[in-house]
C-alpha cells in the first residue's frame, strides 16, 4: 500500500492507504478525527466538508492522493477551543437541532467568510449548499451574519 504524508490542522501525518481512499475516511479512520461526518457518499449533502488549501471541499469523494502537499483543515482545526466567531454565533443563535450536519455547515461558512467577510444574503445562499435535514437554514444565515460582524 502506498504511503502518503498529509498536513492536517497544521500537523504532518503519514498514512498507508490506497490512493483512491476518500480523504474523509483517512481523516476519520486513520487519524481518529471524527468531527467531520459522513452523510451521502456522493458529495451532495456537505456533511464531509473540510478545507483543502482554504477551499470548502466535500471529502467523501476526494481521493487522499489529491490531498498530498495541500493544507487540510477539519472542524477540529477551525478552533482548538471552539471559540471561532462562527462557533460562538452558532451557539448564540442555537443553530443546530440534531447537529449532524453542523461541522460541514461550519466549514462551508468559514470558507465563505474568508472569501466574503461581509456576505450578502445572496452570497450566503450561493455558498451554503450543505443539506440540513432539520431545516435550520434561516438560523445558519443569521449566525453567518452575526459572525461576519466579528473579526474572523
N, C-alpha and C positions, 0 to 999 in steps of 0.2 A: 504494500500500500504506500502511496506517496506521502511525503511529509510536507506540511505547509506551516509557515510562520505567519501569524496574523497579529495585527496590532488592534487590540480591543480595549476600549476605555483607557488608552494610553499605555497599556502593558503588552509586551510581546508574549505570545502563546504559540507553542508548536503542537500541531495535531497530526495524527496519522489517520487519514480518511480518504475515501475515493474522491477524485477531482470533481465529480458532479454532485457530491453531497450538498444539499441546501445549507447555506450559512446558518439558517435558523437552528437546524439540528446540531450543527457543530457547536454553536454557542450554548445551546441548552444542554445537550448530552455530553459533549466532550469537555466543555469549560464549566458546566454547572451553573450558568447564569440563566435562571428560569423566569426572569421578569418579562421577557418577550414571549408572547403566546403564539400558539398555532391555532389558526382559525379554519381556513378553507383549503389551503394547499395549492391554490391556483392564482395567487397574487391578486385577489379581488377584494377581500374584506379589510386588509390592513392591520390585522392583529399582530402580524410578524414584523412590523415596521421598525427598522433600525436606520441609523445614518451611515452611509458609506461616503467618505470624503464630504460630509456635510449634507448630502442629499438623502431625503427620506426614501428608503428602498424597502420593498417587500421581499423579505429574505427567505420565504418558504420556497421560492423558485430560483434564488440567486445562488449559483454554484460557488463553493468555497474557493475554487481555483481562481475565480474572478475577484476575490477579495484580497489576494496577496498584494502587499505593497500599498494598501489603502488604509485609511484611518476609519475604523469601525467604532461606532458609539451605540451602546444599548441603553435601555431605560436605566440600568444601574449606573451608567456613566453620565447621565444627564445631570445628576447631583448626588453626591455621596450622602447627603443629609436630607434629601427630599425637600430642599428649600428653594429649588429653581422657581422663578416667578410663576411659571405655568403650573407647577405642582401646588404652590400656595393658592393660586386662583382656582384651581380645580377643587381644592378643599373648601375654600371660602364660598364658592357658588354651589357646592355639593353636586358636582357634575355626575359622578358615577352612580349607577344603580347596582347592576350586578358587578361591574368593574372589569369584566374580562377583556374588553377592547381598549381599556384606558392606557396601557403602556404604548400601544400603537398610535392611539389618538395623540398622546403627549409628544411622541417623537415626530409625528407629522406636523403638529402645531409648532414645535421648536424649530423645525426646518423652515416653516412658513415665516416665523418671526425673524429668523436670520435673513431671509430674502426680503421681507417686507416688515420692518419694525413697527409700523403703524398701519396694519392692513385694513382695507375696506371690507364691508360685508361680502362684496363680490369676490375679493381675493381669498377671504376665508372659505367661502363656499367652493371656490375652484380648487383650493389646496386640500381641503378636508374631505377626501373621498372615502375615508375609512367608514366601515359599516358599524353602527351601534344598534344592537338588537333591542336595546331598551328605548331607543329613540331620544337620546338626550342632546340632540343636535343644537337646540337653542341655547342650552347651558354651555355646551362646548364653545360656541361662538362667543357667548358672554365672557367666559373665562379667558379666551384668547384676547379679547379686547381689554380685559382687566390687566392681564399680564403685559400687554403692549404698553400700558401706562407706566410700567416699571422698567428699569434697565434690565434687559435680558442678556 
